[in-house]
Amino acid sequence: MPSDQEKIWGAINGLVSSLDDPYSIFLEPIESKMFGENVSGSFEGVGMEVGLRDGILTVISPLKDTPADRAGLLPGDMIIRIDGVQTYDLTLNEAVNIIRGPRGTVVTLNIVREEEEDTLEIDITRDKINIPVIDTRLQENGVFVIELYSFYETSLGLFEDAIREFKSTGSDKLILDLRNNPGGYLDTSVDIAGVFLPTGKLVARENFGEDKKENEHRTRGNFLLKDYDFDMVILINKGSASASEILAGALSEYGIATLVGEQSFGKGSVQELIDFNDGTSLKITIARWLTPNGLSISEEGLTPDKEIEMTLDDLKEGKDPQLDAAVEMLIEG
């Protein structure tokens, strides 16, 4: 028999569910604590971002070097069962709670993948997840590559260090790889845009609906690439979401970067987190993101200037036609 408190939480869950918005969720105390661990960058689970697309639980992106990544999960994979439980009638939060669990335990996912005829069954051993942030390298062809995996608390400082490294090499060709980057903090995305843009430039609009004033998010003044001449390509795919789409969209519209790859995920909704004294919290959608030119990220995501497909065969053979196309574009000019 549920307690009075559990009945109240159940009623609140029902009210939030009635909004028909997969990103608006009520978090009971344990769930709220888990969410806090997630955004801090360390938790136990499989290491992937998931969302609901057309009502289907879908992988946005597996995080690099996590159990989900090593098991071969891909952006766009549709999860139809978790440990035998069908996902069609689960909320996003319920699904995440089943997938996550103690380090060393196993979760079984049944996956539908567009390029596969049969349903895949994948066993994943959970582990401690430390969300990766950034990698850099200077290629022999003189192209400097920054792979940015998330927009969390440490991302800005590490990205600024990467840009200083880029400048120190003398390279004038930069690739920012945002593939499989599910996003994170808006402020971090805006501050990273400020590395490329002068103070006061509009990066994103927060639209609250018709006849309501928009919030504008502008750069705040760490213009590290001022007076530095370079060409830039940003790589995106269907695992690029949220803050990734905000940054890529802004730099594309200002003519700073060319977009190469595949259509991005299209997560352009704004959630506000409200914490309550009893340990519960409410994450509720309050607005949607627009690019500086007014493009709604939620509609279809970002369309790259040059669309290059990455196939399963490419992945199996270790090929990267998207990166190759970006390098060719920068070298040939």
N, C-alpha and C positions, 0 to 999 in steps of 0.2 A: 504494500500500500504506500503510494507516494506521500511524502510529508507535505505540509502546507507550503513550505518554501519551494519544494520541487514543483508543486502545482502552479505557483506564481511564475516560476521560471518557464514552465511549459506554456503558460498563457502568453508570456512575453515572446517566447520563440514563435508561437503561432502568429502573433501580431506582426512580427518582423518578416516572417515567411510570406505573409499576405501581400507584402510589397512587391513580390515577384522579381526580386533583385538578388542574384546570387552572391553579390559582394556586400550586402547588408546582412549582418549576423549578430546574434546575441551570444555572448560568451559567459558561460558559468565559471566559477572561480578557477577550477583546474584548467579549463580551456583558455581562460584569460592569462593565466600564468604561462602556459605553453606558447601563446601568441607573443608574449613579451620576450620569451627566450628566443623565439624565431627572429624577431626584428633586431635583437641584439647581436645576431650573427652566430650563435652556437646553440645546438639542440640535438636531440637524438631522433633519428628517423631514417629516411632513404635519400633525402636530398633532392627534391624537385619541387617546382612550382606548378600547381594545378589550378584550373578554373572551369567554369561551366560554359560550354559553347553549344548553342541551340539545345540546351538542357542536358547535354552529355558531358560527363566528367572527362576533361581533356588535359593532357600534359602540355603546359606552356613551355617549360624547359627543364631538363635535368641540370643540376649544378655540376660544374666540372669536378672530376675526381671524387665523386660521391658514389654510394652504392647504386643509385638509379642510373647514373652515367655509365658505370662499369657493367651494369646489367643490360645496357643497350637500349634503354628507353629513349624515345625521340620526341621532339616537339610535334604536336598534332596527334599523338597516340591517344586513342579513346579507351578509357578504363571502364569496362562493363561489369566486372566483379572484383571485389577485394576479399580475399579469404573466403570465397564462395558466396559472399553477400552481393546481391545485385545493386548497382549504384543508381539506377534510374529514379528511385524514390528517396535517395539520400540528399540532404543539403550538402553544400560544399564543406561546411564545418564538420559535419558528421563523417564525411568521407576522409577528410584530413586526419581526424582523430583515430580512425581505424588504421590508416596507413602508417601513422607515426607510432612509435613504441620503443621499448628499451633496446639498447645496444645488444647485439648478438641474437636477437629473435628474428624470425623469418616472416615475411608477408608475401602472399601469392597474389599477383595481379593477372587478370585476364584482359588482354589488349586486342583492340581492333585497329589495324594499321592500313592505311589506304592502299599501299603497294603490295599487301599480302592477302592472299585468298582466304587463308585460315586464321582463326583466332589464335593468338599467341598466349601461352601461359608462362609467366616469368616469376621465378622465386627470387626475392631480394632479402639479403641479410641486413638488418638495420645496424646503424653505427652512429657514433657521435659525428655530427655534421658541423664543421667550421666553414661557414660560407666563404668561398674564395672571392678575392677582390680584383686582382690585376696581375698581368704578366706583360713583359716587354721584350722585344728583341730587334736587333738590327740585322736585316738580311744581307747576304752577299751582294745583292743587286742595289744596295743603298736605300732600300725602303725600310722605314721604321714602323714596327707594328706594335700597337697597344691593344691587348685583349682585356676588356673591362667586363667583369662578370656580375657586378652588383652595385647598387647605389646605397651604401649603408654608411655608418658613422665614420669609418676610416677611409672611405673611397676618395674624398676630395684631396686629402693630404697625399695619398699614394699616387693619385692621378697627377697632381702638380709635380711630384718627384719624377714621374714618367716623362712629363713634358720637358722638364729641365734636362733629363737624360737625352731626350730627342734632340734638343737644341745643341747639347754638348757634342753630339756626333757629327754635326754639320749637315745632316741629311735635310733635304727639302721635300721629302716625299713621306707622307704619313697615312697609315691605315689605322682607323679606330674600329675594332671588331666588337660589335654589340650583339652578335648572334648568341642566342640562348641566354640573353641577359633579361631576367624577368622584371627588373626595375628595383624599386626601393623608395628612398626618400625623395620627394619633390625638390626640397631645398638643395640637396646634393646635386641633382640634375641641373638646377639653375646655376649653382656655383661653378660646376664644371663647364657649363656654357660660357661663363664669364672668363674662362681661360682663353677663349677664342674671340670674345666680343668685348667692346668697351663698356664701361659702366652705364647703366640705364637702358640697355637694350631689352626689349620685350622677348621673353623666352616662351611663356605659356600664358594662356588665358583660362581662368576658372569660371565657367559659365553655369549659372544657377537656374537657368530657364528664362522664358520670355519675360520681358519687362522688368528684369532684375539686373542690378549693376554687376558687371564682371569684376573679378579680382585679377589684377595683372601682376605677373611675377617677372621681375627684371633683374638683370645682372647687377652685381654689387662691387665689382672693382678689383679683380685679380688678373687683369689682362696680360697674362704671361707671354703671349705670342704677339704682342704689339711690336710692330716694325720687324717681324720675322717673316720672310717670304717663303711660303710652302704651298704644296698642293695636297689635297686630302680626299680620301675616300672613306665612307662609313659602310661597314658590312652589316646587314640586317637579315633576319629570317623570321619564320613564324614563331620562334621562341623569343623574339625581341618584343618586350611589352612595357607599358606604363612609363616609368622614367626614361627608359631607353628610347621609346618613341618620342617623348618630349624633346630630349636632347637631339636626336637625329633629325626630327622635323624642323626644329629651330635652325640648326646649322645648315640644313639643306635650303631652307627658305631664305637665309641670309647669303647664300652663295658661297659659304665657307667650304662645304663638302658635297661630293656626289654620292648618292646612295646606290649601293650594288647589292644584289642578292635576291631575296624573296619577300613577298608581302609580309608585313609585321603582324603581330597577334591582334592588335586592336583593343587594348584595355585602356580606355580613356576616361574611366569614371573616378571620381574623387571621394575617398572615404574619410570620415572624421571618427576618431576613437574617443569614446566617452567612458571614463572609469568611474565606478560607483563604490561607495564605502564598504559594501559587503563582499568586495572582491570580484564582482561581475563587471562586465564592460559591454559596450554596444559599439559596433563598427558599422556605420551607416553611410550610404551614398548621399552626398549633398550637392554634387555638381559633376560636370564633365570637363575634360581637358580639351582645349583647342590650341592649335599651333598659332604662331604670331599672325599668320594670314587668315586665321579663322577656320582651318580644317579640323573637323571633329575626328579625333583619333579613334573614338569608339565605333564609328560607322564601319570602316573597312580596314583600319590600320594605315600604314604608310606604304605607298607603292614606290619601289626603287626606280631610279633613273635608268638603270640597266638591270634587267631581270635575268638572273642566272640560277638554274635549278641545281640543287644538290640531291643526287639520287642515293638509294640504298647501296647500289654497286659502288658509287664513289666512296661512301663511308667505309665499306668493307675493304676496298682496295687502298685506302689511305689517301685518296685524291681529294683536292679542294679546288674545284673549278671556280668557285666564287672568289676566293683569295687570288687565284691565278688571274682572273679577269681584272680585279682591282689593281694588282701589280702591273699588268700590261697597260692599263689605262694611265697609270701614273708615269710609267717609263716612256711610253710613246707620246704622252701629252695630248 
